[in-house]
Amino acid sequence: MTPRITLKMIANRAGVHFSTVSLALNNHPSIPAATRERLQVLAREMGYRPDPVLASLVAYRMQQQKPSMHGVLAWVDMWPEGLVGGRRLYPALWAGATERAESLGWKLEEFRTAHSGLSPERLSKMLRSRGIDGLLVAPMPGEGAALALDWPAFSVITVGITLTSPRLHRVMPHHVHNMQILMRELHSLGYRRPAFVLDRTINERTQHYWQAAFLDAQRTLPRTHRLEPLMQSFDAAGKASVLAWCRRHRPDVIVSSRADETLCLLESAGLHVPGDIGVASVAFLTESWKPGQRPPSATAGIDERFDTISATTVDTLVGLIHRHERGVPAEAMHILIEGRWCPGRTLRAQNPSASPARLS
């Protein structure tokens, strides 16, 4: 049997201490880049493979220990002063990330750059001076956003798809899958003339994934039942336009990115939900309901599971830190988290032969 190649064997061949080999194979920044690359190439040539049994044992022993504090992870919030920031817009995301970080022995600390007047350069310097290695970039205030930090100094991950430059590892809702779930549930309830009403800004923030999935689902419907998505703001004029559009096209259910406002709008127009028309939310943006905790009177729709998104984000970031993977990745990972369907009072089983309610 061929003997297993060990760190000491590699160290003897390279003329260095075995601890240097260990650090180099783990991309530790204390080892010069040229030395790391030389030792990694040598390890591959010698046929070195990490011992999976030993790694599993180490992981098991760590799980049995109460986590000690390892350091601080930075939650980077770029929302301008006066606007509701990422931590406050997505409370379940912040809460889940904080809880997961603490369970792993880390503290999550918020850095609001616009609120504190920090430039990207000053923020990078502050983070380096405090020895913070891991950055979690919160959802950005606008789509197609860019951020220029000293990336080689940090392990970094972002949530969602609003940060497009640079291209970082990211964790995000599976928008296409979630819309597919929603449309299947509507069909199973007997809805046959669904409408999709969403804010144009939100459509841009989600890179049209919801829109694409909705249009794809329309292919299964008769042509006379297919309705184009309505891109509409929800100011006073926009709400009037939504009502006029509904009177003209007579959907039997409205899928919305702002379902609560849609519900109030329909009821203010004298429509009974779900008796006259159904309403479903494509995403609960500010809540992450757990089984048994969601009020039965709530709007039906998709829970994007921000608790799972945030926990996965922290898990991935901590893994990057442990592997000493810094900077903008050559190949960015996109981790998609599937949402779950939540029934609610705004939908009910339909009579397939019934006609949609007429809005007057």
Secondary structure as a PSIPRED ss2 file (coil, helix, strand):
# PSIPRED VFORMAT (PSIPRED V4.0)

   1 M C   1.000  0.000  0.000
   2 T C   1.000  0.000  0.000
   3 P C   1.000  0.000  0.000
   4 R C   1.000  0.000  0.000
   5 I C   1.000  0.000  0.000
   6 T C   1.000  0.000  0.000
   7 L H   0.000  1.000  0.000
   8 K H   0.000  1.000  0.000
   9 M H   0.000  1.000  0.000
  10 I H   0.000  1.000  0.000
  11 A H   0.000  1.000  0.000
  12 N H   0.000  1.000  0.000
  13 R H   0.000  1.000  0.000
  14 A H   0.000  1.000  0.000
  15 G C   1.000  0.000  0.000
  16 V C   1.000  0.000  0.000
  17 H C   1.000  0.000  0.000
  18 F H   0.000  1.000  0.000
  19 S H   0.000  1.000  0.000
  20 T H   0.000  1.000  0.000
  21 V H   0.000  1.000  0.000
  22 S H   0.000  1.000  0.000
  23 L H   0.000  1.000  0.000
  24 A H   0.000  1.000  0.000
  25 L H   0.000  1.000  0.000
  26 N C   1.000  0.000  0.000
  27 N C   1.000  0.000  0.000
  28 H C   1.000  0.000  0.000
  29 P C   1.000  0.000  0.000
  30 S C   1.000  0.000  0.000
  31 I C   1.000  0.000  0.000
  32 P C   1.000  0.000  0.000
  33 A H   0.000  1.000  0.000
  34 A H   0.000  1.000  0.000
  35 T H   0.000  1.000  0.000
  36 R H   0.000  1.000  0.000
  37 E H   0.000  1.000  0.000
  38 R H   0.000  1.000  0.000
  39 L H   0.000  1.000  0.000
  40 Q H   0.000  1.000  0.000
  41 V H   0.000  1.000  0.000
  42 L H   0.000  1.000  0.000
  43 A H   0.000  1.000  0.000
  44 R H   0.000  1.000  0.000
  45 E H   0.000  1.000  0.000
  46 M H   0.000  1.000  0.000
  47 G C   1.000  0.000  0.000
  48 Y C   1.000  0.000  0.000
  49 R C   1.000  0.000  0.000
  50 P C   1.000  0.000  0.000
  51 D C   1.000  0.000  0.000
  52 P H   0.000  1.000  0.000
  53 V H   0.000  1.000  0.000
  54 L H   0.000  1.000  0.000
  55 A H   0.000  1.000  0.000
  56 S H   0.000  1.000  0.000
  57 L H   0.000  1.000  0.000
  58 V H   0.000  1.000  0.000
  59 A H   0.000  1.000  0.000
  60 Y H   0.000  1.000  0.000
  61 R H   0.000  1.000  0.000
  62 M H   0.000  1.000  0.000
  63 Q H   0.000  1.000  0.000
  64 Q H   0.000  1.000  0.000
  65 Q C   1.000  0.000  0.000
  66 K C   1.000  0.000  0.000
  67 P C   1.000  0.000  0.000
  68 S C   1.000  0.000  0.000
  69 M C   1.000  0.000  0.000
  70 H C   1.000  0.000  0.000
  71 G E   0.000  0.000  1.000
  72 V E   0.000  0.000  1.000
  73 L E   0.000  0.000  1.000
  74 A E   0.000  0.000  1.000
  75 W E   0.000  0.000  1.000
  76 V E   0.000  0.000  1.000
  77 D E   0.000  0.000  1.000
  78 M C   1.000  0.000  0.000
  79 W C   1.000  0.000  0.000
  80 P C   1.000  0.000  0.000
  81 E C   1.000  0.000  0.000
  82 G C   1.000  0.000  0.000
  83 L C   1.000  0.000  0.000
  84 V C   1.000  0.000  0.000
  85 G C   1.000  0.000  0.000
  86 G H   0.000  1.000  0.000
  87 R H   0.000  1.000  0.000
  88 R H   0.000  1.000  0.000
  89 L H   0.000  1.000  0.000
  90 Y C   1.000  0.000  0.000
  91 P H   0.000  1.000  0.000
  92 A H   0.000  1.000  0.000
  93 L H   0.000  1.000  0.000
  94 W H   0.000  1.000  0.000
  95 A H   0.000  1.000  0.000
  96 G H   0.000  1.000  0.000
  97 A H   0.000  1.000  0.000
  98 T H   0.000  1.000  0.000
  99 E H   0.000  1.000  0.000
 100 R H   0.000  1.000  0.000
 101 A H   0.000  1.000  0.000
 102 E H   0.000  1.000  0.000
 103 S H   0.000  1.000  0.000
 104 L C   1.000  0.000  0.000
 105 G C   1.000  0.000  0.000
 106 W E   0.000  0.000  1.000
 107 K E   0.000  0.000  1.000
 108 L E   0.000  0.000  1.000
 109 E E   0.000  0.000  1.000
 110 E E   0.000  0.000  1.000
 111 F E   0.000  0.000  1.000
 112 R E   0.000  0.000  1.000
 113 T H   0.000  1.000  0.000
 114 A H   0.000  1.000  0.000
 115 H H   0.000  1.000  0.000
 116 S H   0.000  1.000  0.000
 117 G C   1.000  0.000  0.000
 118 L C   1.000  0.000  0.000
 119 S C   1.000  0.000  0.000
 120 P H   0.000  1.000  0.000
 121 E H   0.000  1.000  0.000
 122 R H   0.000  1.000  0.000
 123 L H   0.000  1.000  0.000
 124 S H   0.000  1.000  0.000
 125 K H   0.000  1.000  0.000
 126 M H   0.000  1.000  0.000
 127 L H   0.000  1.000  0.000
 128 R H   0.000  1.000  0.000
 129 S H   0.000  1.000  0.000
 130 R C   1.000  0.000  0.000
 131 G C   1.000  0.000  0.000
 132 I C   1.000  0.000  0.000
 133 D C   1.000  0.000  0.000
 134 G E   0.000  0.000  1.000
 135 L E   0.000  0.000  1.000
 136 L E   0.000  0.000  1.000
 137 V E   0.000  0.000  1.000
 138 A C   1.000  0.000  0.000
 139 P C   1.000  0.000  0.000
 140 M C   1.000  0.000  0.000
 141 P C   1.000  0.000  0.000
 142 G C   1.000  0.000  0.000
 143 E C   1.000  0.000  0.000
 144 G C   1.000  0.000  0.000
 145 A E   0.000  0.000  1.000
 146 A E   0.000  0.000  1.000
 147 L C   1.000  0.000  0.000
 148 A C   1.000  0.000  0.000
 149 L C   1.000  0.000  0.000
 150 D C   1.000  0.000  0.000
 151 W H   0.000  1.000  0.000
 152 P H   0.000  1.000  0.000
 153 A H   0.000  1.000  0.000
 154 F C   1.000  0.000  0.000
 155 S E   0.000  0.000  1.000
 156 V E   0.000  0.000  1.000
 157 I E   0.000  0.000  1.000
 158 T E   0.000  0.000  1.000
 159 V E   0.000  0.000  1.000
 160 G C   1.000  0.000  0.000
 161 I C   1.000  0.000  0.000
 162 T C   1.000  0.000  0.000
 163 L E   0.000  0.000  1.000
 164 T E   0.000  0.000  1.000
 165 S E   0.000  0.000  1.000
 166 P C   1.000  0.000  0.000
 167 R C   1.000  0.000  0.000
 168 L C   1.000  0.000  0.000
 169 H C   1.000  0.000  0.000
 170 R E   0.000  0.000  1.000
 171 V E   0.000  0.000  1.000
 172 M E   0.000  0.000  1.000
 173 P E   0.000  0.000  1.000
 174 H C   1.000  0.000  0.000
 175 H H   0.000  1.000  0.000
 176 V H   0.000  1.000  0.000
 177 H H   0.000  1.000  0.000
 178 N H   0.000  1.000  0.000
 179 M H   0.000  1.000  0.000
 180 Q H   0.000  1.000  0.000
 181 I H   0.000  1.000  0.000
 182 L H   0.000  1.000  0.000
 183 M H   0.000  1.000  0.000
 184 R H   0.000  1.000  0.000
 185 E H   0.000  1.000  0.000
 186 L H   0.000  1.000  0.000
 187 H H   0.000  1.000  0.000
 188 S H   0.000  1.000  0.000
 189 L C   1.000  0.000  0.000
 190 G C   1.000  0.000  0.000
 191 Y C   1.000  0.000  0.000
 192 R C   1.000  0.000  0.000
 193 R C   1.000  0.000  0.000
 194 P E   0.000  0.000  1.000
 195 A E   0.000  0.000  1.000
 196 F E   0.000  0.000  1.000
 197 V E   0.000  0.000  1.000
 198 L E   0.000  0.000  1.000
 199 D C   1.000  0.000  0.000
 200 R H   0.000  1.000  0.000
 201 T H   0.000  1.000  0.000
 202 I H   0.000  1.000  0.000
 203 N H   0.000  1.000  0.000
 204 E H   0.000  1.000  0.000
 205 R H   0.000  1.000  0.000
 206 T C   1.000  0.000  0.000
 207 Q C   1.000  0.000  0.000
 208 H C   1.000  0.000  0.000
 209 Y H   0.000  1.000  0.000
 210 W H   0.000  1.000  0.000
 211 Q H   0.000  1.000  0.000
 212 A H   0.000  1.000  0.000
 213 A H   0.000  1.000  0.000
 214 F H   0.000  1.000  0.000
 215 L H   0.000  1.000  0.000
 216 D H   0.000  1.000  0.000
 217 A H   0.000  1.000  0.000
 218 Q H   0.000  1.000  0.000
 219 R C   1.000  0.000  0.000
 220 T C   1.000  0.000  0.000
 221 L C   1.000  0.000  0.000
 222 P C   1.000  0.000  0.000
 223 R H   0.000  1.000  0.000
 224 T H   0.000  1.000  0.000
 225 H H   0.000  1.000  0.000
 226 R C   1.000  0.000  0.000
 227 L C   1.000  0.000  0.000
 228 E C   1.000  0.000  0.000
 229 P C   1.000  0.000  0.000
 230 L E   0.000  0.000  1.000
 231 M E   0.000  0.000  1.000
 232 Q C   1.000  0.000  0.000
 233 S C   1.000  0.000  0.000
 234 F C   1.000  0.000  0.000
 235 D C   1.000  0.000  0.000
 236 A H   0.000  1.000  0.000
 237 A H   0.000  1.000  0.000
 238 G H   0.000  1.000  0.000
 239 K H   0.000  1.000  0.000
 240 A H   0.000  1.000  0.000
 241 S H   0.000  1.000  0.000
 242 V H   0.000  1.000  0.000
 243 L H   0.000  1.000  0.000
 244 A H   0.000  1.000  0.000
 245 W H   0.000  1.000  0.000
 246 C H   0.000  1.000  0.000
 247 R H   0.000  1.000  0.000
 248 R H   0.000  1.000  0.000
 249 H H   0.000  1.000  0.000
 250 R C   1.000  0.000  0.000
 251 P C   1.000  0.000  0.000
 252 D C   1.000  0.000  0.000
 253 V E   0.000  0.000  1.000
 254 I E   0.000  0.000  1.000
 255 V E   0.000  0.000  1.000
 256 S E   0.000  0.000  1.000
 257 S C   1.000  0.000  0.000
 258 R C   1.000  0.000  0.000
 259 A H   0.000  1.000  0.000
 260 D H   0.000  1.000  0.000
 261 E H   0.000  1.000  0.000
 262 T H   0.000  1.000  0.000
 263 L H   0.000  1.000  0.000
 264 C H   0.000  1.000  0.000
 265 L H   0.000  1.000  0.000
 266 L H   0.000  1.000  0.000
 267 E H   0.000  1.000  0.000
 268 S H   0.000  1.000  0.000
 269 A C   1.000  0.000  0.000
 270 G C   1.000  0.000  0.000
 271 L C   1.000  0.000  0.000
 272 H C   1.000  0.000  0.000
 273 V C   1.000  0.000  0.000
 274 P C   1.000  0.000  0.000
 275 G C   1.000  0.000  0.000
 276 D C   1.000  0.000  0.000
 277 I C   1.000  0.000  0.000
 278 G E   0.000  0.000  1.000
 279 V E   0.000  0.000  1.000
 280 A E   0.000  0.000  1.000
 281 S E   0.000  0.000  1.000
 282 V C   1.000  0.000  0.000
 283 A C   1.000  0.000  0.000
 284 F C   1.000  0.000  0.000
 285 L C   1.000  0.000  0.000
 286 T C   1.000  0.000  0.000
 287 E C   1.000  0.000  0.000
 288 S C   1.000  0.000  0.000
 289 W C   1.000  0.000  0.000
 290 K C   1.000  0.000  0.000
 291 P C   1.000  0.000  0.000
 292 G C   1.000  0.000  0.000
 293 Q C   1.000  0.000  0.000
 294 R C   1.000  0.000  0.000
 295 P C   1.000  0.000  0.000
 296 P C   1.000  0.000  0.000
 297 S C   1.000  0.000  0.000
 298 A C   1.000  0.000  0.000
 299 T C   1.000  0.000  0.000
 300 A E   0.000  0.000  1.000
 301 G E   0.000  0.000  1.000
 302 I E   0.000  0.000  1.000
 303 D E   0.000  0.000  1.000
 304 E C   1.000  0.000  0.000
 305 R C   1.000  0.000  0.000
 306 F H   0.000  1.000  0.000
 307 D H   0.000  1.000  0.000
 308 T H   0.000  1.000  0.000
 309 I H   0.000  1.000  0.000
 310 S H   0.000  1.000  0.000
 311 A H   0.000  1.000  0.000
 312 T H   0.000  1.000  0.000
 313 T H   0.000  1.000  0.000
 314 V H   0.000  1.000  0.000
 315 D H   0.000  1.000  0.000
 316 T H   0.000  1.000  0.000
 317 L H   0.000  1.000  0.000
 318 V H   0.000  1.000  0.000
 319 G H   0.000  1.000  0.000
 320 L H   0.000  1.000  0.000
 321 I H   0.000  1.000  0.000
 322 H H   0.000  1.000  0.000
 323 R C   1.000  0.000  0.000
 324 H C   1.000  0.000  0.000
 325 E C   1.000  0.000  0.000
 326 R C   1.000  0.000  0.000
 327 G C   1.000  0.000  0.000
 328 V C   1.000  0.000  0.000
 329 P C   1.000  0.000  0.000
 330 A C   1.000  0.000  0.000
 331 E C   1.000  0.000  0.000
 332 A C   1.000  0.000  0.000
 333 M C   1.000  0.000  0.000
 334 H E   0.000  0.000  1.000
 335 I E   0.000  0.000  1.000
 336 L E   0.000  0.000  1.000
 337 I E   0.000  0.000  1.000
 338 E C   1.000  0.000  0.000
 339 G C   1.000  0.000  0.000
 340 R E   0.000  0.000  1.000
 341 W E   0.000  0.000  1.000
 342 C E   0.000  0.000  1.000
 343 P C   1.000  0.000  0.000
 344 G C   1.000  0.000  0.000
 345 R C   1.000  0.000  0.000
 346 T C   1.000  0.000  0.000
 347 L C   1.000  0.000  0.000
 348 R C   1.000  0.000  0.000
 349 A C   1.000  0.000  0.000
 350 Q C   1.000  0.000  0.000
 351 N C   1.000  0.000  0.000
 352 P C   1.000  0.000  0.000
 353 S C   1.000  0.000  0.000
 354 A C   1.000  0.000  0.000
 355 S C   1.000  0.000  0.000
 356 P C   1.000  0.000  0.000
 357 A C   1.000  0.000  0.000
 358 R C   1.000  0.000  0.000
 359 L C   1.000  0.000  0.000
 360 S C   1.000  0.000  0.000
